[in-house]
Amino acid sequence: MTIVGHSLGGGVAMQFAYQFPQLVDRLILVSAGGVTKDVNIVFRLASLPMGSEAMALLRLPLVLPAVQIAGRIVGKAIGTTSLGHDLPNVLRILDDLPEPTASAAFGRTLRAVVDWRGQMVTMLDRCYLTEAIPVQIIWGTKDVVLPVRHAHMAHAAMPGSQLEIFEGSGHFPFHDDPARFIDIVERFMDTTEPAEYDQAALRALLRRGGGEATVTGSADTRVAVLNAIGSNERSAT
């Protein structure tokens, strides 16, 4: 099957792909989490003990609509900056968590991978395990949640992957340009062959390991990837 993951779901999709490669034909990562520590300050604050209380406040009558109106006003005032671009969609997601149990579950999930310092897990040290899987990466240049440089780092860590950058798009490229997004996904699926699981080859790959030899791209990107792999983020396994 083809696995598609967006944001936190992108990190989950990547983890699924290297833990259960026999089930994955293709992998599509959209503004995926789990590349480096970098993540918007809003999500760092939401991971703190009072983060759940802040989300609970947004569920009170008239509070979220007022924040959404303020967000639209701010977005118009600051024009093309990424904060105004992504804020309405971020608030829409919060609006989809009306029940206390839903927001509590979101908070627990967030705290499993994010703290006040940023993302605590990385997928970069396992990217080489997708060597036999067709991978499509999609990102927006104005992503305020996870910076677009993560796209180039993930692309460098997965030789053979395909990269599509949406100019002017934020964290939700499928919302900003749905027609282009669908076209990219359909073209990717039509022009790539499903991965063939080879247990012997995977074992050999695991024995060989990743590291510098499996990273491509410009010198700056390669250094950024290798530094992230060697940092204190834990592997998402």
Secondary structure, DSSP 8 states (H G I E B T S, - for coil): -EEEEETHHHHHHHHHHHHSGGG-SEEEEES-S-SSS---HHHHHHTSTTHHHHHHHHTSTTHHHHHHHHHHHHHHHHTTSHHHHHHHHHHHHHHT--SHHHHHHHHHHHHHHEETTEE-EESGGGGGGGTTS-EEEEEETT-SSS-THHHHHHHHHSTT-EEEEETT--S-HHHH-HHHHHHHHHHHHHHS------HHHHHHHHHH--SGGG--S-HHHHHHHHHHHTSS-EE--
